[in-house]
């Protein structure tokens, strides 16, 4: 057995499931934020000791990035489904209503990890803040590209600034995440989504 393989198994409990542990870490970071989650919180929630955590995931920052990847992968399905809609407006509507549902799932933390993680942080978390900002920017850019596609196809008026429209609806979705985290219901968020669509530029 290679030394690296042997080291990776030190302290790892029998039956350790990496995928399940990553899901638990994701929920913990989602509820408590990056800085609000300690290594002790993680080892207790995951049911492993520190050597096992380091062997499986690296340090806390590395584990957070892996958990964030998992979160984004799941939400990419929603974005793909939304962007497959026949018009840009239908895509935005599907996305916002889908986010209202995703941010209020009964067995999951409320809101959005990429938004909540940005609300409170210190200098030590600067790399994580940069990562979260990059993820949010990527979502906004994807939305902008879908709106630009709609403009090329004629369902978004030619005079519309697609970047501004994408930023507006991104801001709405981030506000919905904050509202969800502080107790807003699914229907509350759906009403916000529908109201925001009244700002869609007329032809």
PyMOL commands that set and color helices and strands:
alter all, ss='L'
color gray80, all
select helices_A, chain A and resi 3-8+18-32+39-46+50-57+60-83+88-102+113-116+123-153+162-181+186-199
alter helices_A, ss='H'
color red, helices_A
deselect
rebuild
show_as cartoon
